[in-house]
Amino acid sequence: MLEALMPELVIAVFALAVIFIDMTLREDDKEFLGYLSLVGVGIALAMVFSQAKSLLAAIAAKQALQVSFFSGLIRVDLFAVFFKLVFLLVALLVILGSLDATRKDKYKGEYYSLILFATLGMMFAAMAADLVLLFVAVELASISTFALAAFRKNRTGTEAAMKYFVIGAFSSGLIVFGMSLLYGLTGSTNLYAIAEALPKTAEFHWVLILAVVFLIAGFGYKVAAVPFHMWAPDTYQGAPSPVSAFLAAASKKMAFVALLRIFLIALSMPALVKEWALLFAILAAITMTLGNVVALAQTNIKRMLAYSSIGQAGYVLIVFALLASTQVDLNLSIGAGLLHILTHAIMKGGAFLAVAAASYYMIGSNLEDFAGLGRRLPVTALTMTIFLLSLAGIPFFAGFVSKFMILTASIAAGGAYLILGILLIINSVVSLYYYARVIRYMYFAEAEVKREREPLLLSVALVVAALLVIYIGVFPDSFVSLSLNAASSLFS
Amino acid sequence: MSVTVFHYVFLATVLFSIGAYGLLSSRNAVRMLMSIELMLNAANINLVAFSSYLGNLSGQAFAAFTIAIAAAEAGVGMAILLALYRNFRTVNLREIKELRW
């Protein structure tokens, strides 16, 4: 039992160690804390990697697929391990980038320990099989990221953090109210017990619908789906770039974990699926369309990436809508969503880190500021190009594989669900325009610039992310089968 | 007339609505923090009422966690509010607009 929780234990110990050692260090020595957290995340990542390997071996041998303990509070299955890999990978890249990007900032100890605590919350959210643990874990991650967004204490940062905090707290209120209704209906907080008790609550169907609406709205704020998205551009623009990377690549994915667990397990009663799938279909359609169309008008790159991230969240929401179809391939649909969550985490995290690399040389995040970046910071510009092409869904990059999988799933679901697939294609074409605009500015705009030495660790983080994007794009097989297995482990 | 679980749920719903209305209508950050507390506490009333009605304790445990989280959230919220006030000399979010396009 304890082996299954070792990665979390490591992260918790390192988070506490960072904040305690911080008190004993002089201001100049605080670089060390970044390396310490890097080691912690590295160890945890290696442990989760071996967990994933042994779970895959168990699946191949058709043995027990998951461990659950603390009377069903925690469930370690391949689905949870998959998300833990995503969160730890993002945390690793963000910490690596932060070593350079926050070199001139104060409060390094707080910064790194907050990142580790947020990662810890996300990892527990991935394993939660109980509403209480899910809520506590989501809040641990959210509250840590509220503070992270404000960590520079400048004008834009605090405004971004205040908006993020107000919306985040509002969404927590919605979520916990929805959860309380669900508990009142079924008498349990365990997701699997709720799923069993739901069919007996037909008398109070309207309360159930109310709970579903509260949960969709609450988590809709956290994933920034369209009617609930207004905080995201402001927050991503105002927060320091590594924090924006963390928010877009990890924090948002945690909300998807919670949505998947709650809706696919607790609220999976067939009569109910029809009702919430329609809501998700509408959300997905307007989220991807509005996100991509508004991104066209943006002149600030961080703001544009925020809107593109809203659009990409819409692509993942398609998966929820497909579940009501009679011919849906359950594993394919959910696996497609999982793979897109993984690829989007890497490419969007990478793109924000590239902006962080630029701002290391006081290059702003407006489009004109990036003019001539291809000659000034060649590695940053090249990796940024890779991330942007991948986000647009160009073949041989990771984004293409996962988008293609979502498209395949929507074709398999057939009928009216094809509309969502067509919208996905149209939106990808639209998005290519604004991604290509950044690339054009970086390589073809006239600018008087000279080559600069790029920050080493930040470049390493960028190159690692870019190589992963290309690797997933060229050899997708193992990642596709990993996400399919993770999807099927949710139900076994 | 005896007090049933419905009365508690009704009270919680009213409290939640007041909180949501306060949050959406006011632009004063302090008042928004207070509204958030109302919303979280409405959920707590729900949880405790359901817990006593159903005769199992997990609702009360959930409420205890929610209270702790609400306190942590208020703490971080106040800290952000202070940092905001030092930068802008106001807590009225309508007057704070660095991030617009």
Interface residues (C-beta under 8 A of the other chain):
Chain A: L131 V132 F135 V136 E139 I143 F146 A147 A150 K153 N154 R155 T156 T158 E159 A160 A161 M162 K163 F165 V166 A169 F170 S172 G173 L174 V176 F177 M179 S180 L181 Y183 G184 G187 S188 T189 P233 D234 Q237 G238 Q298 T299 N300 R303
Chain B: V5 V9 A12 F16 G19 A20 L23 A29 M32 L33 I36 M39 L40 A42 A43 N46 L47 A49 F50 Y53 L54 N56 S58 G59 A61 F62 F65 T66 I69 A72 E73 V76 G77 A79 I80 L81 A83 L84 R86 N87 F88 L93 I96 E98 L99 W101
